[in-house]
Amino acid sequence: MGFVHGADAWRQYTDVTTQETYPDQVTLDDVRAAANALIGVAVRTPLLAFGDFDDDVGASRVWLKPENLQPIGAFKIRGAYNALATLSPEEKDRGVVTHSSGNHAQGVARAARMLGRMRAVIVMPDDAPAVKVEGVRADGAEIVFVGADNEARIARADELAAEQGLVLIPSFDDARIVAGQGTVGLEIVEQVSEMGRANKPLTIFVPIGGGGLSAGVCVAVKSLRPDATIIGVEPELAADAAESMREDRIVRWGPELTGRTIADGVRTSAVGRIPFAQLRRLIDEVVTVSEDDIKRAMLEASQRASIVAEPSGAVSIAGWMRYGAQLPDADESDTVLVVSGGNVDPEAYHTLLAEAAELA
């Protein structure tokens, strides 16, 4: 069961029977194992008070989960390190290859360096933000540039794996990746409890691209707080996940569609099969936001919390700004907005903030 996007964002749909089969489920034990592997690697990012946004949202407690504070500036270190840490000595000797628009690329590059300077080859779009390209190079990874088409990057990574014997590390369609990203949700539940608020209703807004983060958060949170509400957020211009949830099957959007959004980290063509297996049974709703919504959210993160949120990281804030007041018990629920990353070119960032300031 799930929800559709756009104007009908809160309309429930009825599950339909399909002939699709999906992989085994990721479990809470998998997430906890990942949390142990990530000790000393990933930061246990805090919950930062975001305060009351305006009178329409009400007096509920709202926090940011700022994954831009991770060593690579994004949550992706969690899944990447968890995946690479499980490789055998022989696999580590062969090296790894992945495809990514930037943050997973940095996660794999950093994890490879931390785990003994493994060889890492990263297939990136030729329009990847310079700050993400520089981060990958700084950790010693090799970069192969391909066009903006996500499917072309996947194909090239597969070719390199076959030609050079490299181990392929998917950016989201991998149980180890999902489990690693799920540690974000594990921390949220722990931190809310530590504040003595475990008895309060809990709502989490989380970005959706390939689905690794949102699926992992769903697994961890729903295992420990089945009463919690989890809302996935993606751009209207790259709404394949919302359509997939509505259709109860994985729907693909081509690069001519997803490439329109400023949120480069969620320009995936489709949700992964493993993430979708978790999302279709656990996520409560999927909503979409406009490009202007994303810009406004970036500005609010900067002004209210001194947080640099890249467009993909700001979609969760945008989702809450647009839909938060419509939530049941909005005045009572604790709300956490997962800011997935902050890797954005400075010039582009200031341009987007200036554009946001000009919006009515």
Buried (B, 14 or more C-beta within 10 A) or exposed (E): BBBBBBEEBBEEBEEEEEEEEBBEBBBBEBBBBBBEBBEEBBBBBEBBEBEEBEEEBBEBBBBBBBBBBBEBBBBBBBBBBBBBBBBEEEBBEBBBBBBBBBBBBBBBBBBBBBBEEBBBBBBBBEEBBEBBBEBBBEBBBBBBBBEBBBBBBBBBBBEBBEEEEBBBBBBBBBBBBBBBBBBBBBBBBBBBEEEEEBEBBBBBBBBBBBBBBBBBBBBBBBBBBEEBBBBBBBBBBBBBBBBBBBEBBBBBBEBEBBBBBBBBBBBBBBBBBBBBBBBBBBBBBBBBBBBEBBBBBBBBBBEBBEBBBBBBBBBBBBBBBBBBBEBEEBEEBBBBBBBBBBBBBEEBBEEBBEBBEEEE
